[in-house]
Amino acid sequence: MSTLKVPVNPRDHIRGGPNATVTLVEYGDYQCPFCAAANPVVRLLENRFGPALSVIFRHFPLIEVHPFAGTAAEAAEYAGDHALFWDMHDTIFANQHRLSIQLLFSIAGTLRLSQIGLRDSITGSLHADKIQADFIGGVRSGVNGTPTFFVNGRRHEGSFAAPELAASIQAAMNALAPAR
C-alpha cells in the first residue's frame, strides 16, 4: 500500500477541525470529471465526521489531457492568497462543465478578488512552484490518476463513493481509538 511521502505542511490548504483525528488528502485536477464527482462526496463526509476530519486538496493537474487544469489550480492558489481557496475550489468544481478562463475570472469577481491580480497570477505563473511541488509529491506518493485519496497518510484503494471512503475514514478513527 502506498503512503503519503510529503507530510501535511503549512503550504497545504486545510478545511476541517484543527485537532482532527483523521486527515483526508486528495490529489485532484480541476478539469477531471471524477474529481468533480468526488467533491460533493468529500463535502458530505466533512459534514458526517465534523471536527474529527480535516481535508486537504493538493494539485495534480493532468495538463496533457485537461488544458485548463493548471490555470484553474493557479486561480485557486491566487484565491488562497486571500483566504478564499475553498470558495474558489468548490465553485470551480460546481461549474466544471463550463471551465474556462472566463469562468475563472467570473468566479474571482463573485468572490470580490482583483481580476488584475488574478490575471497577473495566471500570466506570471506565480504559484507554479506550489502546484509543481504538489504534483511531484503526488508522483512520489504513487499517484497516477485523479482523484487519489490518502487517509491518515495511507492510500485509499477503494472508490471515492461515499460508503467506501467513509469506511476508510472510520477504520482510521477506530485504529486510533483507545483499547477497552
CYANA upper distance limits for C-alpha pairs under 8 A (distance plus 0.5 A):
  1 MET  CA    154 ARG  CA      7.62
  1 MET  CA    155 ARG  CA      7.02
  2 SER  CA    141 SER  CA      6.88
  2 SER  CA    142 GLY  CA      6.76
  2 SER  CA    154 ARG  CA      6.70
  2 SER  CA    155 ARG  CA      5.86
  3 THR  CA    141 SER  CA      6.44
  3 THR  CA    142 GLY  CA      8.36
  3 THR  CA    150 PHE  CA      7.98
  3 THR  CA    153 GLY  CA      5.98
  3 THR  CA    154 ARG  CA      5.07
  3 THR  CA    155 ARG  CA      6.19
  4 LEU  CA    138 GLY  CA      8.38
  4 LEU  CA    141 SER  CA      5.60
  4 LEU  CA    150 PHE  CA      7.29
  4 LEU  CA    153 GLY  CA      5.29
  4 LEU  CA    154 ARG  CA      6.71
  4 LEU  CA    155 ARG  CA      7.63
  5 LYS  CA    137 GLY  CA      7.08
  5 LYS  CA    138 GLY  CA      8.43
  5 LYS  CA    140 ARG  CA      6.77
  5 LYS  CA    141 SER  CA      5.61
  6 VAL  CA    137 GLY  CA      6.26
  6 VAL  CA    141 SER  CA      8.11
  7 PRO  CA    153 GLY  CA      8.28
  8 VAL  CA     12 ASP  CA      7.10
 11 ARG  CA    130 LYS  CA      8.32
 12 ASP  CA     56 ILE  CA      7.05
 12 ASP  CA     57 PHE  CA      7.90
 12 ASP  CA     58 ARG  CA      7.76
 13 HIS  CA     56 ILE  CA      6.19
 13 HIS  CA     57 PHE  CA      7.01
 13 HIS  CA     80 GLY  CA      8.29
 13 HIS  CA     85 PHE  CA      7.81
 13 HIS  CA     86 TRP  CA      8.50
 14 ILE  CA     54 SER  CA      7.02
 14 ILE  CA     55 VAL  CA      6.11
 14 ILE  CA     56 ILE  CA      5.31
 14 ILE  CA     57 PHE  CA      8.00
 15 ARG  CA     54 SER  CA      6.06
 15 ARG  CA     55 VAL  CA      5.65
 15 ARG  CA     56 ILE  CA      7.04
 15 ARG  CA     86 TRP  CA      8.33
 16 GLY  CA     20 ALA  CA      7.82
 16 GLY  CA     46 GLU  CA      7.76
 16 GLY  CA     50 GLY  CA      7.75
 16 GLY  CA     51 PRO  CA      6.31
 16 GLY  CA     52 ALA  CA      8.36
 16 GLY  CA     53 LEU  CA      6.50
 16 GLY  CA     54 SER  CA      4.70
 16 GLY  CA     55 VAL  CA      6.68
 17 GLY  CA     50 GLY  CA      7.83
 17 GLY  CA     51 PRO  CA      4.60
 17 GLY  CA     52 ALA  CA      6.68
 17 GLY  CA     53 LEU  CA      6.64
 17 GLY  CA     54 SER  CA      6.00
 18 PRO  CA     51 PRO  CA      8.10
 18 PRO  CA     54 SER  CA      7.68
 19 ASN  CA     51 PRO  CA      7.93
 19 ASN  CA     52 ALA  CA      7.79
 20 ALA  CA     51 PRO  CA      6.25
 20 ALA  CA     52 ALA  CA      4.74
 20 ALA  CA     53 LEU  CA      5.49
 20 ALA  CA     54 SER  CA      6.22
 21 THR  CA     52 ALA  CA      5.52
 21 THR  CA     53 LEU  CA      6.69
 21 THR  CA    173 MET  CA      7.00
 21 THR  CA    176 LEU  CA      8.32
 22 VAL  CA     52 ALA  CA      6.73
 22 VAL  CA     53 LEU  CA      5.48
 22 VAL  CA     54 SER  CA      6.89
 22 VAL  CA    151 VAL  CA      7.36
 22 VAL  CA    152 ASN  CA      6.21
 22 VAL  CA    169 ILE  CA      7.29
 22 VAL  CA    172 ALA  CA      7.22
 22 VAL  CA    173 MET  CA      7.00
 23 THR  CA     53 LEU  CA      6.30
 23 THR  CA     54 SER  CA      5.33
 23 THR  CA     55 VAL  CA      6.33
 23 THR  CA     56 ILE  CA      7.96
 23 THR  CA    150 PHE  CA      8.47
 23 THR  CA    151 VAL  CA      6.40
 23 THR  CA    152 ASN  CA      5.61
 23 THR  CA    153 GLY  CA      8.27
 24 LEU  CA     53 LEU  CA      7.72
 24 LEU  CA     54 SER  CA      6.69
 24 LEU  CA     55 VAL  CA      5.32
 24 LEU  CA     56 ILE  CA      6.70
 24 LEU  CA    149 PHE  CA      7.20
 24 LEU  CA    150 PHE  CA      6.20
 24 LEU  CA    151 VAL  CA      5.30
 24 LEU  CA    152 ASN  CA      6.93
 24 LEU  CA    169 ILE  CA      8.39
 25 VAL  CA     55 VAL  CA      6.42
 25 VAL  CA     56 ILE  CA      5.19
 25 VAL  CA     57 PHE  CA      6.43
 25 VAL  CA     58 ARG  CA      7.71
 25 VAL  CA    149 PHE  CA      6.04
 25 VAL  CA    150 PHE  CA      5.56
 25 VAL  CA    151 VAL  CA      7.10
 25 VAL  CA    152 ASN  CA      8.47
 25 VAL  CA    153 GLY  CA      8.33
 26 GLU  CA     55 VAL  CA      8.18
 26 GLU  CA     56 ILE  CA      6.66
 26 GLU  CA     57 PHE  CA      5.40
 26 GLU  CA     58 ARG  CA      6.49
 26 GLU  CA    147 PRO  CA      6.99
 26 GLU  CA    148 THR  CA      6.15
 26 GLU  CA    149 PHE  CA      5.04
 26 GLU  CA    150 PHE  CA      7.04
 27 TYR  CA     57 PHE  CA      6.57
 27 TYR  CA     58 ARG  CA      5.29
 27 TYR  CA     59 HIS  CA      6.21
 27 TYR  CA     60 PHE  CA      6.09
 27 TYR  CA    138 GLY  CA      7.32
 27 TYR  CA    143 VAL  CA      8.11
 27 TYR  CA    146 THR  CA      6.87
 27 TYR  CA    147 PRO  CA      6.14
 27 TYR  CA    148 THR  CA      5.70
 27 TYR  CA    149 PHE  CA      6.94
 28 GLY  CA     32 CYS  CA      8.10
 28 GLY  CA     35 CYS  CA      6.55
 28 GLY  CA     57 PHE  CA      7.46
 28 GLY  CA     58 ARG  CA      6.83
 28 GLY  CA     59 HIS  CA      5.94
 28 GLY  CA     60 PHE  CA      5.60
 28 GLY  CA     61 PRO  CA      7.39
 28 GLY  CA    146 THR  CA      5.68
 28 GLY  CA    147 PRO  CA      5.35
 28 GLY  CA    148 THR  CA      7.36
 29 ASP  CA     35 CYS  CA      7.01
 29 ASP  CA     59 HIS  CA      6.72
 29 ASP  CA     60 PHE  CA      5.83
 29 ASP  CA     61 PRO  CA      5.10
 29 ASP  CA     62 LEU  CA      7.10
 29 ASP  CA     69 ALA  CA      6.39
 29 ASP  CA     73 ALA  CA      8.36
 29 ASP  CA    146 THR  CA      6.96
 29 ASP  CA    147 PRO  CA      7.80
 30 TYR  CA     35 CYS  CA      7.44
 30 TYR  CA     36 ALA  CA      7.72
 30 TYR  CA     61 PRO  CA      7.66
 30 TYR  CA     68 PHE  CA      8.33
 30 TYR  CA     69 ALA  CA      5.69
 30 TYR  CA     72 ALA  CA      6.82
 30 TYR  CA     73 ALA  CA      7.47
 30 TYR  CA     92 ILE  CA      7.52
 30 TYR  CA     93 PHE  CA      7.04
 30 TYR  CA     96 GLN  CA      7.82
 31 GLN  CA     35 CYS  CA      8.24
 31 GLN  CA     36 ALA  CA      8.21
 31 GLN  CA     61 PRO  CA      8.49
 31 GLN  CA     66 HIS  CA      6.24
 31 GLN  CA     68 PHE  CA      7.07
 31 GLN  CA     69 ALA  CA      5.71
 31 GLN  CA     96 GLN  CA      6.99
 31 GLN  CA     99 LEU  CA      7.79
 32 CYS  CA     36 ALA  CA      7.00
 32 CYS  CA     66 HIS  CA      7.71
 32 CYS  CA    146 THR  CA      7.54
 33 PRO  CA     37 ALA  CA      6.74
 33 PRO  CA     96 GLN  CA      8.32
 34 PHE  CA     38 ALA  CA      6.59
 34 PHE  CA    146 THR  CA      7.62
 34 PHE  CA    147 PRO  CA      7.12
 35 CYS  CA     39 ASN  CA      6.68
 35 CYS  CA     93 PHE  CA      8.39
 35 CYS  CA    146 THR  CA      6.96
 35 CYS  CA    147 PRO  CA      5.77
 36 ALA  CA     40 PRO  CA      8.20
 36 ALA  CA     93 PHE  CA      5.59
 36 ALA  CA     94 ALA  CA      7.74
 36 ALA  CA     96 GLN  CA      7.50
 37 ALA  CA     41 VAL  CA      7.86
 38 ALA  CA     42 VAL  CA      6.74
 38 ALA  CA    147 PRO  CA      8.03
 38 ALA  CA    160 PHE  CA      6.65
 38 ALA  CA    161 ALA  CA      8.03
 39 ASN  CA     43 ARG  CA      6.82
 39 ASN  CA     90 ASP  CA      8.03
 39 ASN  CA     93 PHE  CA      7.61
 40 PRO  CA     44 LEU  CA      6.56
 41 VAL  CA     45 LEU  CA      6.75
 41 VAL  CA    160 PHE  CA      7.98
 41 VAL  CA    161 ALA  CA      7.49
 41 VAL  CA    162 ALA  CA      6.20
 42 VAL  CA     46 GLU  CA      6.65
 42 VAL  CA    162 ALA  CA      8.34
 43 ARG  CA     47 ASN  CA      6.85
 44 LEU  CA     48 ARG  CA      6.66
 44 LEU  CA    162 ALA  CA      8.40
 45 LEU  CA     49 PHE  CA      6.44
 45 LEU  CA     50 GLY  CA      8.46
 45 LEU  CA    162 ALA  CA      7.79
 45 LEU  CA    166 ALA  CA      7.23
 46 GLU  CA     50 GLY  CA      6.02
 46 GLU  CA     53 LEU  CA      6.89
 46 GLU  CA     54 SER  CA      8.06
 46 GLU  CA     55 VAL  CA      8.24
 49 PHE  CA     53 LEU  CA      6.28
 58 ARG  CA    131 ILE  CA      8.33
 58 ARG  CA    134 ASP  CA      6.10
 58 ARG  CA    135 PHE  CA      8.16
 59 HIS  CA     73 ALA  CA      7.14
 59 HIS  CA    131 ILE  CA      6.21
 59 HIS  CA    132 GLN  CA      8.46
 59 HIS  CA    134 ASP  CA      5.96
 59 HIS  CA    135 PHE  CA      6.52
 60 PHE  CA    131 ILE  CA      8.06
 60 PHE  CA    134 ASP  CA      7.17
 60 PHE  CA    135 PHE  CA      5.34
 60 PHE  CA    138 GLY  CA      7.55
 60 PHE  CA    146 THR  CA      7.84
 61 PRO  CA     66 HIS  CA      7.89
 61 PRO  CA     69 ALA  CA      5.69
 61 PRO  CA     70 GLY  CA      6.08
 61 PRO  CA     73 ALA  CA      7.98
 61 PRO  CA    135 PHE  CA      7.87
 62 LEU  CA     66 HIS  CA      6.22
 62 LEU  CA     67 PRO  CA      8.41
 62 LEU  CA     69 ALA  CA      7.29
 62 LEU  CA     70 GLY  CA      8.37
 63 ILE  CA     67 PRO  CA      5.43
 63 ILE  CA     68 PHE  CA      7.62
 63 ILE  CA     69 ALA  CA      6.46
 63 ILE  CA     70 GLY  CA      6.81
 68 PHE  CA     72 ALA  CA      6.53
 68 PHE  CA     99 LEU  CA      7.68
 68 PHE  CA    100 SER  CA      7.14
 68 PHE  CA    101 ILE  CA      8.26
 69 ALA  CA     73 ALA  CA      6.66
 70 GLY  CA     74 GLU  CA      6.74
 71 THR  CA     75 ALA  CA      6.71
 71 THR  CA    101 ILE  CA      8.23
 71 THR  CA    122 ILE  CA      6.92
 72 ALA  CA     76 ALA  CA      6.67
 72 ALA  CA     92 ILE  CA      8.16
 72 ALA  CA    104 LEU  CA      7.50
 73 ALA  CA     77 GLU  CA      6.70
 73 ALA  CA    131 ILE  CA      7.59
 74 GLU  CA     78 TYR  CA      6.62
 74 GLU  CA    121 SER  CA      7.47
 74 GLU  CA    122 ILE  CA      6.55
 74 GLU  CA    125 SER  CA      7.48
 74 GLU  CA    126 LEU  CA      8.11
 74 GLU  CA    127 HIS  CA      6.47
 74 GLU  CA    128 ALA  CA      7.69
 74 GLU  CA    131 ILE  CA      8.09
 75 ALA  CA     79 ALA  CA      6.70
 75 ALA  CA     88 MET  CA      8.18
 75 ALA  CA    104 LEU  CA      7.31
 75 ALA  CA    118 LEU  CA      7.09
 75 ALA  CA    121 SER  CA      7.99
 75 ALA  CA    122 ILE  CA      7.41
 76 ALA  CA     80 GLY  CA      6.61
 76 ALA  CA     85 PHE  CA      5.91
 76 ALA  CA     86 TRP  CA      8.36
 76 ALA  CA     88 MET  CA      6.07
 76 ALA  CA     89 HIS  CA      6.48
 77 GLU  CA     81 ASP  CA      6.90
 77 GLU  CA     85 PHE  CA      6.84
 77 GLU  CA    127 HIS  CA      7.02
 78 TYR  CA     82 HIS  CA      7.63
 78 TYR  CA     85 PHE  CA      8.14
 78 TYR  CA    118 LEU  CA      6.99
 78 TYR  CA    121 SER  CA      7.08
 78 TYR  CA    127 HIS  CA      8.02
 79 ALA  CA     83 ALA  CA      7.00
 79 ALA  CA     84 LEU  CA      5.35
 79 ALA  CA     85 PHE  CA      5.40
 79 ALA  CA     88 MET  CA      6.89
 79 ALA  CA    108 ALA  CA      8.18
 79 ALA  CA    113 LEU  CA      7.80
 80 GLY  CA     84 LEU  CA      5.49
 80 GLY  CA     85 PHE  CA      4.38
 80 GLY  CA     86 TRP  CA      8.09
 81 ASP  CA     85 PHE  CA      8.07
 82 HIS  CA    113 LEU  CA      8.43
 84 LEU  CA     88 MET  CA      6.78
 84 LEU  CA    111 LEU  CA      8.26
 85 PHE  CA     89 HIS  CA      6.45
 86 TRP  CA     90 ASP  CA      6.46
 87 ASP  CA     91 THR  CA      6.63
 87 ASP  CA    111 LEU  CA      8.30
 88 MET  CA     92 ILE  CA      6.50
 88 MET  CA    107 ILE  CA      7.47
 88 MET  CA    108 ALA  CA      8.15
 88 MET  CA    111 LEU  CA      8.35
 89 HIS  CA     93 PHE  CA      6.96
 90 ASP  CA     94 ALA  CA      6.57
 91 THR  CA     95 ASN  CA      6.68
 91 THR  CA    107 ILE  CA      7.71
 92 ILE  CA     96 GLN  CA      6.12
 92 ILE  CA     99 LEU  CA      7.70
 92 ILE  CA    104 LEU  CA      8.01
 92 ILE  CA    107 ILE  CA      8.34
 95 ASN  CA     99 LEU  CA      7.01
 98 ARG  CA    103 LEU  CA      7.63
 99 LEU  CA    103 LEU  CA      6.44
 99 LEU  CA    104 LEU  CA      7.95
100 SER  CA    104 LEU  CA      6.96
101 ILE  CA    105 PHE  CA      6.88
102 GLN  CA    106 SER  CA      6.61
103 LEU  CA    107 ILE  CA      6.61
104 LEU  CA    108 ALA  CA      6.67
105 PHE  CA    109 GLY  CA      6.68
105 PHE  CA    115 GLN  CA      6.80
105 PHE  CA    118 LEU  CA      7.97
106 SER  CA    110 THR  CA      6.78
107 ILE  CA    111 LEU  CA      6.66
108 ALA  CA    112 ARG  CA      6.59
108 ALA  CA    113 LEU  CA      5.48
108 ALA  CA    114 SER  CA      7.53
108 ALA  CA    115 GLN  CA      6.98
108 ALA  CA    118 LEU  CA      8.06
109 GLY  CA    113 LEU  CA      6.22
109 GLY  CA    114 SER  CA      7.69
109 GLY  CA    115 GLN  CA      7.26
113 LEU  CA    117 GLY  CA      8.16
113 LEU  CA    118 LEU  CA      8.09
114 SER  CA    118 LEU  CA      6.74
115 GLN  CA    119 ARG  CA      6.51
116 ILE  CA    120 ASP  CA      6.64
117 GLY  CA    121 SER  CA      6.58
118 LEU  CA    122 ILE  CA      6.62
119 ARG  CA    123 THR  CA      6.51
120 ASP  CA    124 GLY  CA      6.12
120 ASP  CA    125 SER  CA      8.44
120 ASP  CA    126 LEU  CA      8.33
121 SER  CA    125 SER  CA      6.09
121 SER  CA    126 LEU  CA      5.51
121 SER  CA    127 HIS  CA      7.75
122 ILE  CA    126 LEU  CA      7.40
127 HIS  CA    131 ILE  CA      6.82
128 ALA  CA    132 GLN  CA      6.35
129 ASP  CA    133 ALA  CA      6.43
130 LYS  CA    134 ASP  CA      6.67
131 ILE  CA    135 PHE  CA      6.75
132 GLN  CA    136 ILE  CA      6.57
133 ALA  CA    137 GLY  CA      6.46
134 ASP  CA    138 GLY  CA      6.65
135 PHE  CA    139 VAL  CA      6.83
136 ILE  CA    140 ARG  CA      6.65
137 GLY  CA    141 SER  CA      6.64
138 GLY  CA    142 GLY  CA      6.83
138 GLY  CA    143 VAL  CA      5.55
138 GLY  CA    144 ASN  CA      8.47
139 VAL  CA    143 VAL  CA      5.61
139 VAL  CA    144 ASN  CA      7.32
143 VAL  CA    148 THR  CA      6.92
147 PRO  CA    160 PHE  CA      8.48
148 THR  CA    155 ARG  CA      8.13
148 THR  CA    156 HIS  CA      7.96
149 PHE  CA    155 ARG  CA      6.45
149 PHE  CA    156 HIS  CA      5.94
150 PHE  CA    154 ARG  CA      5.53
150 PHE  CA    155 ARG  CA      4.71
150 PHE  CA    156 HIS  CA      5.84
151 VAL  CA    155 ARG  CA      6.79
151 VAL  CA    156 HIS  CA      6.77
151 VAL  CA    168 SER  CA      7.47
151 VAL  CA    169 ILE  CA      6.91
151 VAL  CA    172 ALA  CA      7.67
152 ASN  CA    172 ALA  CA      7.52
156 HIS  CA    165 LEU  CA      7.98
156 HIS  CA    168 SER  CA      7.42
158 GLY  CA    164 GLU  CA      6.68
158 GLY  CA    165 LEU  CA      7.62
159 SER  CA    164 GLU  CA      6.80
159 SER  CA    165 LEU  CA      7.50
160 PHE  CA    164 GLU  CA      7.09
160 PHE  CA    165 LEU  CA      6.12
161 ALA  CA    165 LEU  CA      6.68
162 ALA  CA    166 ALA  CA      6.22
163 PRO  CA    167 ALA  CA      6.53
164 GLU  CA    168 SER  CA      6.95
165 LEU  CA    169 ILE  CA      6.84
166 ALA  CA    170 GLN  CA      6.50
167 ALA  CA    171 ALA  CA      6.48
168 SER  CA    172 ALA  CA      6.76
169 ILE  CA    173 MET  CA      6.82
170 GLN  CA    174 ASN  CA      6.57
171 ALA  CA    175 ALA  CA      6.60
172 ALA  CA    176 LEU  CA      7.03
173 MET  CA    177 ALA  CA      6.83
